[in-house]
Amino acid sequence: MAIDLAALAADLHAETAALDALLLPLDAEGWATPTPAPGWSVHDQISHLAYFDDATRFAVRDFEWFANEREHALLDVDAYTNEIATWFRDLPPSDLFAWFHRARDEMVAMFLTLDPSERVPWFGPDMSAPAALTARTMETWAHGQDVADALGAVRAPTPALRQVAHICVRALPNSFRTHGLPVPETAVQVVLTGPDGDEWVWGTGADSVTGDAVEFCLVATQRRHVDDTSLEIVGPVAAQWMQIAQAFAGPAGAGRRAGQFGGRQ
């Protein structure tokens, strides 16, 4: 079955619109609101998304620029992402919002010209075009959660959640590698309940993770500690995975503390 990049782009558009709904009412003070990511404001979350949307486009259209940037980033990924945040803190929110949408529109337009088999260079392993586009949706969902948490907002799931869950499942090997651990040979089945009550299933195996799709994605993007969810986890490999789950590239993240958001959601 052919992968429809336009459908994946529509998912990204839906997630972007949900983030816009949080951002549009904000004044300057609102943009400066601290988020659960230490040292990062709402403003920093959006500049991060805009910058890496541009970087995604440059990875395909200006590889020399991207290769130099990647070389710099891999010296210290955490320092690099924090450095980017500092670069744009004096940018007025209206200009940041415009940049975010310009970068996103240009990135999506670029994706729609690609063959689904084309490889997109990245800071981690290169990805297929569909995987790279889905990764941008996952990043938007995750950083959008930081914004929602900062503002005390509750987001309604968008159709993009299915793709976020998919990349979170596929990132099991990354979760172990980023912690210097061997990728387990034991398969883990993931069975999630979507917002409309439909069941999403990946894989088979005695080890399993079962439960709400939003909770699973919150854990796999390190926006909630697994102890603060109602996920049902069976087997030692599944249990270890949920303690170290990481759907994004880069070094092992610190995640969120158990009880940080008042216990189970």
C-alpha positions in Angstrom: 0.0 0.0 0.0 1.4 3.3 -1.1 2.2 5.9 1.6 0.2 9.1 1.1 2.5 12.1 2.0 -0.5 14.4 1.6 -2.4 12.5 4.3 0.5 12.7 6.6 0.8 16.5 5.9 -2.9 16.8 6.7 -2.2 15.2 10.1 0.6 17.8 10.7 -1.8 20.6 9.7 -4.3 19.4 12.3 -1.7 19.3 15.0 -0.4 22.7 14.0 -4.0 24.1 14.2 -4.4 22.7 17.7 -1.1 24.4 18.8 -2.2 27.7 17.2 -5.4 27.6 19.3 -3.2 27.8 22.4 -0.9 30.4 21.0 -3.2 32.9 19.4 -4.8 34.3 22.6 -1.4 34.9 24.3 0.1 38.3 25.0 3.8 38.8 25.6 3.6 37.6 29.2 1.8 34.5 28.0 4.6 33.7 25.5 7.1 34.0 28.4 5.3 31.5 30.5 7.7 28.8 31.8 7.1 25.2 30.5 7.9 21.9 32.2 11.1 21.8 30.1 13.6 23.4 32.5 14.6 26.8 31.4 12.3 26.9 28.4 9.3 29.2 27.9 6.4 28.9 25.5 8.5 31.2 23.2 11.4 28.7 23.3 9.2 25.8 22.4 8.0 27.5 19.3 11.4 28.7 18.1 12.6 25.1 18.5 9.8 23.9 16.2 10.4 26.6 13.7 14.2 26.1 13.6 14.0 22.4 13.1 11.2 22.7 10.4 13.7 24.9 8.5 16.5 22.4 9.3 14.4 19.5 7.9 14.0 21.5 4.6 17.6 22.3 4.4 18.5 18.7 5.0 17.0 18.0 1.6 17.5 21.2 -0.3 20.9 22.5 1.2 22.7 19.5 2.5 26.0 21.4 2.9 24.4 23.7 5.4 22.7 20.8 7.2 25.9 18.7 7.3 27.8 21.6 9.0 24.9 22.1 11.4 24.8 18.4 12.3 28.5 18.3 12.9 28.1 21.2 15.4 25.1 19.7 17.0 26.5 16.3 17.6 29.3 17.7 19.7 26.7 18.3 22.5 23.1 17.9 21.5 21.6 19.4 24.7 23.9 22.4 24.6 23.0 22.9 20.9 19.3 22.9 21.4 19.6 25.3 24.4 21.8 27.5 22.3 19.2 27.7 19.6 16.6 28.8 22.2 18.8 31.7 23.3 19.3 32.9 19.7 15.6 33.8 19.3 14.5 35.0 22.7 14.5 38.7 21.6 12.3 37.9 18.6 8.9 39.5 19.1 6.1 36.8 19.5 4.3 38.0 16.4 7.5 37.6 14.3 8.1 34.2 15.9 4.6 33.0 15.1 5.0 34.2 11.5 8.4 32.4 11.2 6.9 29.2 12.6 4.2 29.2 9.9 6.5 30.2 7.1 8.9 27.5 8.0 6.2 24.9 8.4 4.5 25.8 5.1 7.8 25.7 3.2 8.7 22.4 4.8 5.4 20.7 4.0 5.6 22.0 0.4 9.0 20.4 0.1 7.8 17.1 1.5 4.9 17.0 -1.1 7.5 17.0 -3.9 9.4 14.0 -2.6 9.0 10.4 -3.5 8.1 8.4 -0.4 11.2 6.2 -0.8 13.5 9.2 -0.6 15.8 9.4 2.5 15.9 12.5 4.6 19.2 13.2 6.5 18.7 13.9 10.2 20.7 14.5 13.4 19.9 10.8 14.3 19.6 8.1 11.6 18.4 9.2 8.2 14.7 8.5 7.7 12.3 7.9 4.8 10.3 10.9 3.8 7.1 9.6 5.4 9.0 8.9 8.7 10.6 12.3 8.7 7.2 14.0 8.2 5.7 11.9 10.9 8.6 12.8 13.2 7.7 16.5 12.7 4.1 15.7 13.7 5.4 13.9 16.8 7.6 16.8 17.8 4.7 19.2 17.3 2.5 17.1 19.5 5.2 16.7 22.2 6.2 20.4 22.4 2.5 21.3 22.1 2.0 19.3 25.3 4.7 21.4 27.0 2.8 24.5 25.9 -0.5 23.1 27.1 1.0 22.1 30.5 2.5 25.6 30.9 -0.9 27.2 30.2 -3.0 24.7 32.2 -4.8 23.7 29.1 -6.2 20.3 28.1 -6.0 19.5 24.4 -8.5 17.4 22.5 -6.7 14.7 20.4 -6.5 15.4 16.6 -6.3 12.8 13.9 -2.5 13.1 14.1 -2.5 11.0 17.3 -2.5 7.7 15.4 0.7 8.7 13.6 2.3 10.0 16.9 1.5 6.6 18.4 3.0 4.8 15.4 6.4 6.6 15.6 6.4 6.1 19.4 6.0 2.3 18.9 8.7 2.2 16.2 11.1 4.0 18.5 11.5 1.1 20.9 15.0 0.4 19.6 16.0 4.0 19.9 14.9 4.0 23.6 17.4 1.3 24.4 20.2 2.6 22.2 20.1 6.1 23.7 20.7 4.5 27.1 23.6 2.4 25.9 21.5 -0.8 26.2 21.3 -3.7 23.7 18.0 -3.7 21.8 16.0 -6.6 23.2 15.1 -9.6 21.0 11.8 -10.0 22.8 8.9 -8.5 20.9 6.5 -6.2 22.7 2.9 -6.0 21.6 1.2 -2.5 21.9 -2.5 -2.3 22.1 -3.9 1.2 22.4 -7.4 2.7 22.6 -7.9 5.7 20.3 -10.0 8.8 21.1 -13.0 7.3 19.4 -12.7 3.9 21.2 -11.1 2.1 18.3 -8.3 -0.3 19.0 -4.8 0.2 17.5 -2.5 -2.8 17.5 1.2 -3.2 16.8 3.0 -6.5 16.8 2.6 -9.7 18.9 4.3 -11.1 21.9 4.0 -12.1 25.5 5.3 -8.7 26.7 2.8 -6.0 26.1 1.7 -2.4 26.7 -2.0 -1.8 26.7 -4.1 1.3 27.4 -5.0 4.8 26.4 -3.2 6.1 23.3 -2.7 9.6 24.7 -1.1 8.2 27.9 1.2 6.0 25.8 2.3 8.9 23.7 2.9 11.1 26.7 5.2 8.4 28.2 7.0 7.7 24.9 7.7 11.5 24.3 8.7 11.8 28.0 5.9 14.3 28.8 4.6 12.0 31.6 6.2 9.4 33.9 4.7 6.0 33.3 3.8 5.7 37.0 1.3 8.6 36.5 -0.7 6.7 33.8 -3.1 3.7 33.8 -1.1 1.8 31.2 -1.1 -2.0 31.7 2.4 -3.3 31.3 3.2 -7.0 31.1 6.7 -8.5 31.0 10.2 -7.3 31.9 11.1 -5.9 28.5 7.9 -3.9 28.2 8.4 -2.6 31.8 12.0 -1.5 31.0 10.9 0.1 27.8 8.3 2.2 29.5 10.8 3.5 32.0 13.2 4.7 29.3 10.9 5.3 26.3 12.1 8.0 24.0 10.5 8.7 20.6 12.9 11.6 19.6 16.5 11.6 18.5 19.3 12.7 20.7 20.8 11.7 24.0 18.7 10.1 26.8 16.3 12.7 28.1 15.5 13.3 31.8 11.8 13.0 31.2 9.3 14.0 33.9 9.1 13.0 37.5 6.5 10.7 38.9 3.8 12.8 40.5 5.0 16.0 38.8 1.5 16.6 37.4 -0.5 15.4 40.3 -0.4 11.6 39.7 -2.5 9.7 37.2 -4.2 11.8 34.6 
